[in-house]
Amino acid sequence: MSAEKSFELLEKEIDYIFTNKSFLTLALTHSSYCNENRKKGVTESNERSEFLGDSILSVITAEFLFHRFPDVDEGFLTRTRAALVCEDSLAAFANKISLGDYMLFGKGESASTGGRHRKSTVADAFEALIAAIYLDGGMENAKKFVLPFISSMLETVIKVGTEDYKSRLQRIVQQTPEEVLSYTLVSEDGPPHDRVFGYEVYLNSNLLGRGKGRSKREAEQAAAREALILLGELDETAP
């Protein structure tokens, strides 16, 4: 499937046709593709678009929650927004439209590291796509694209709570003051630009969970999630 055909299918999937296709191309250009094709004139990846998209997403989500919950305090709004725009949520949004399948990767990244399906990569690309729509069609079109994802995720966020896994696990453990929760870095693999960290979480000396991630925070969260499942505090199918 050619990139041009892929992009046409994506436009159909998101119900938005770009006037300037270069915005879409840029949003889907991973840094590995850029690095491998500089001699062909590819000089920019989607990282700057991701930065802009992150800000646009934050504004859209904040406005949505502000009007959706007129009687709640700032703390609730802040926690709910954070849950709605976290990496897990953005990756879920990206996977709904199979965004990774349309991205442009360098041969090594796509083949050897599974970048096309990496959570952080597709989450970043989703933010870059928001920026592309904003640059091409303005804020109203960006809202039209984003709000269905945010609205559909809101019910889940409210159901499972706005705490992240580490905070939730800490709160549960603190109910018994003598219990001590600790996280231990147990592995660090991969080249400098693509590190994968492994963490274990212990309750006193008892192993509760293991997790891996591209950042230490992501690995700790994954370990805490496994611990919550072990303790019966979280269903395995929960996001």
C-alpha positions as CSV (number, residue, x, y, z in Angstrom):
1,M,0.0,0.0,0.0
2,S,1.5,3.3,-1.0
3,A,1.8,6.2,1.5
4,E,-0.5,8.3,-0.6
5,K,-3.2,5.6,-0.5
6,S,-2.6,5.1,3.2
7,F,-3.2,8.7,3.8
8,E,-6.4,8.7,1.8
9,L,-7.7,5.9,4.0
10,L,-6.7,7.7,7.1
11,E,-8.5,10.8,6.0
12,K,-11.6,8.7,5.4
13,E,-11.2,7.1,8.9
14,I,-11.0,10.5,10.7
15,D,-13.6,12.2,8.4
16,Y,-11.3,15.1,7.6
17,I,-9.7,15.8,4.2
18,F,-6.6,17.9,4.3
19,T,-6.2,20.9,2.1
20,N,-2.5,20.9,2.7
21,K,-1.4,17.3,2.7
22,S,2.1,18.2,4.0
23,F,0.7,18.8,7.5
24,L,-0.6,15.2,7.5
25,T,2.7,13.9,6.1
26,L,4.6,15.7,8.8
27,A,2.4,14.4,11.6
28,L,3.1,10.8,10.5
29,T,6.8,11.2,10.0
30,H,8.8,9.4,12.7
31,S,12.3,10.7,13.6
32,S,13.8,7.4,12.3
33,Y,12.3,8.0,8.8
34,C,13.6,11.6,8.9
35,N,17.1,10.5,9.9
36,E,17.3,7.9,7.1
37,N,15.9,10.2,4.4
38,R,17.7,13.5,5.0
39,K,19.5,13.2,1.7
40,K,16.2,13.0,0.0
41,G,15.1,16.3,1.6
42,V,13.2,15.0,4.6
43,T,14.4,17.4,7.3
44,E,11.7,17.4,10.0
45,S,9.9,14.7,12.0
46,N,6.6,15.0,13.9
47,E,8.2,16.0,17.2
48,R,7.4,19.8,16.8
49,S,3.8,18.9,15.7
50,E,3.5,16.7,18.8
51,F,4.4,19.7,21.0
52,L,1.8,21.8,19.4
53,G,-0.8,19.1,19.5
54,D,-0.3,18.5,23.1
55,S,-1.1,22.1,23.9
56,I,-4.2,22.1,21.7
57,L,-5.4,18.8,23.2
58,S,-5.0,20.2,26.7
59,V,-7.0,23.4,25.9
60,I,-9.8,21.4,24.2
61,T,-10.1,18.9,27.0
62,A,-10.0,21.7,29.7
63,E,-12.8,23.6,28.0
64,F,-14.8,20.4,27.6
65,L,-14.5,19.5,31.3
66,F,-15.1,23.1,32.4
67,H,-18.5,23.1,30.7
68,R,-19.3,19.4,31.4
69,F,-18.8,19.8,35.2
70,P,-19.8,23.3,36.2
71,D,-20.0,22.6,39.9
72,V,-16.7,20.7,40.6
73,D,-13.4,22.1,41.9
74,E,-10.2,22.7,40.1
75,G,-8.6,19.5,41.6
76,F,-11.2,17.2,40.0
77,L,-10.8,19.0,36.7
78,T,-7.1,18.7,36.8
79,R,-7.0,15.1,37.7
80,T,-9.7,14.2,35.1
81,R,-7.9,16.1,32.3
82,A,-4.6,14.3,33.2
83,A,-6.3,10.9,33.0
84,L,-8.0,11.8,29.7
85,V,-4.8,12.9,27.9
86,C,-2.3,10.5,29.5
87,E,-0.2,8.2,27.3
88,D,-2.5,5.2,27.8
89,S,-5.5,7.2,26.7
90,L,-3.8,8.7,23.7
91,A,-2.5,5.3,22.6
92,A,-6.0,3.9,22.8
93,F,-7.3,6.8,20.7
94,A,-4.6,6.2,18.1
95,N,-5.3,2.5,18.0
96,K,-8.9,3.1,17.3
97,I,-7.9,4.6,14.0
98,S,-4.9,2.3,13.4
99,L,-2.7,5.3,13.3
100,G,0.6,3.3,13.6
101,D,-0.2,1.6,10.3
102,Y,0.0,4.9,8.5
103,M,3.2,6.2,10.0
104,L,6.5,6.7,8.1
105,F,9.3,4.9,9.9
106,G,13.0,4.2,9.1
107,K,13.5,0.6,8.1
108,G,15.3,-0.3,11.3
109,E,12.8,1.2,13.7
110,S,9.8,-0.4,12.0
111,A,11.3,-3.8,11.6
112,S,13.4,-4.4,14.6
113,T,11.8,-2.5,17.5
114,G,8.1,-2.7,16.8
115,G,7.8,1.0,16.7
116,R,4.7,1.0,14.7
117,H,2.8,-0.4,17.7
118,R,4.7,1.2,20.5
119,K,2.4,3.0,22.9
120,S,4.5,6.1,23.3
121,T,5.0,6.4,19.5
122,V,1.4,6.2,18.5
123,A,0.4,8.5,21.4
124,D,2.8,11.1,20.2
125,A,1.6,10.7,16.6
126,F,-2.0,11.2,17.8
127,E,-1.0,14.6,19.3
128,A,0.9,15.4,16.1
129,L,-2.3,14.6,14.1
130,I,-4.3,17.0,16.2
131,A,-1.8,19.7,15.4
132,A,-2.0,18.9,11.7
133,I,-5.8,19.3,11.7
134,Y,-5.5,22.5,13.6
135,L,-2.9,24.0,11.2
136,D,-4.9,22.9,8.2
137,G,-8.4,23.6,9.3
138,G,-8.4,25.6,12.5
139,M,-9.5,25.0,16.1
140,E,-13.1,24.0,15.3
141,N,-12.0,21.1,13.1
142,A,-9.5,20.1,15.8
143,K,-12.3,20.1,18.3
144,K,-14.6,18.1,16.0
145,F,-11.8,15.4,15.7
146,V,-10.8,15.3,19.4
147,L,-14.1,15.6,21.3
148,P,-15.6,12.2,20.4
149,F,-12.4,10.5,21.7
150,I,-12.5,12.5,24.9
151,S,-16.2,12.0,25.5
152,S,-16.0,8.2,25.0
153,M,-13.1,7.9,27.4
154,L,-14.7,10.1,30.1
155,E,-17.1,7.4,31.3
156,T,-14.2,5.0,31.7
157,V,-12.1,7.5,33.6
158,I,-14.9,8.3,36.0
159,K,-15.6,4.6,36.5
160,V,-12.1,3.6,37.3
161,G,-11.1,6.9,39.0
162,T,-8.6,9.6,38.1
163,E,-5.7,8.3,40.2
164,D,-2.7,6.8,38.3
165,Y,-1.7,3.3,39.3
166,K,1.2,4.3,41.6
167,S,-1.0,6.8,43.5
168,R,-3.8,4.2,43.8
169,L,-1.4,1.5,45.1
170,Q,0.2,3.9,47.6
171,R,-3.2,5.0,48.9
172,I,-4.2,1.3,49.5
173,V,-0.9,0.5,51.2
174,Q,-1.1,3.5,53.5
175,Q,-4.1,2.1,55.1
176,T,-1.7,-0.1,57.0
177,P,1.0,2.3,58.4
178,E,3.6,-0.4,59.0
179,E,3.6,-1.5,55.4
180,V,6.4,-0.2,53.2
181,L,6.1,0.1,49.4
182,S,9.2,0.3,47.3
183,Y,10.2,0.3,43.6
184,T,13.4,-1.2,42.3
185,L,15.0,-0.8,38.9
186,V,16.0,-4.3,37.7
187,S,16.8,-3.8,34.1
188,E,17.8,-1.2,31.5
189,D,18.1,-2.4,27.9
190,G,18.5,-1.0,24.4
191,P,20.5,1.8,22.8
192,P,20.6,5.2,24.4
193,H,17.9,6.6,22.1
194,D,15.5,3.7,22.8
195,R,15.9,2.5,26.4
196,V,13.6,0.1,28.0
197,F,13.4,0.1,31.8
198,G,12.3,-2.7,34.0
199,Y,10.9,-2.1,37.5
200,E,9.6,-4.3,40.3
201,V,7.4,-3.1,43.1
202,Y,7.6,-4.6,46.6
203,L,5.4,-4.6,49.7
204,N,8.0,-4.9,52.4
205,S,10.0,-7.8,51.0
206,N,7.2,-9.3,48.9
207,L,7.2,-8.9,45.1
208,L,3.8,-7.5,44.0
209,G,4.4,-6.7,40.3
210,R,6.8,-6.2,37.4
211,G,6.6,-3.7,34.6
212,K,8.6,-2.3,31.6
213,G,8.5,1.0,29.8
214,R,10.4,3.4,27.7
215,S,10.7,5.7,30.7
216,K,11.2,4.9,34.4
217,R,7.9,6.4,35.2
218,E,6.1,4.2,32.6
219,A,7.8,1.1,34.0
220,E,6.9,2.0,37.6
221,Q,3.3,2.5,36.5
222,A,3.2,-0.8,34.7
223,A,4.6,-2.5,37.9
224,A,2.0,-0.8,40.0
225,R,-0.8,-1.9,37.6
226,E,0.3,-5.5,37.9
227,A,0.3,-5.2,41.7
228,L,-3.2,-3.8,41.8
229,I,-4.4,-6.7,39.7
230,L,-2.6,-9.2,42.1
231,L,-4.3,-7.5,45.1
232,G,-7.7,-7.7,43.4
233,E,-8.0,-3.9,43.2
234,L,-8.0,-3.8,39.4
235,D,-9.5,-5.9,36.7
236,E,-7.0,-7.1,34.1
237,T,-9.1,-5.6,31.3
238,A,-9.1,-2.1,32.8
239,P,-7.1,0.5,30.9
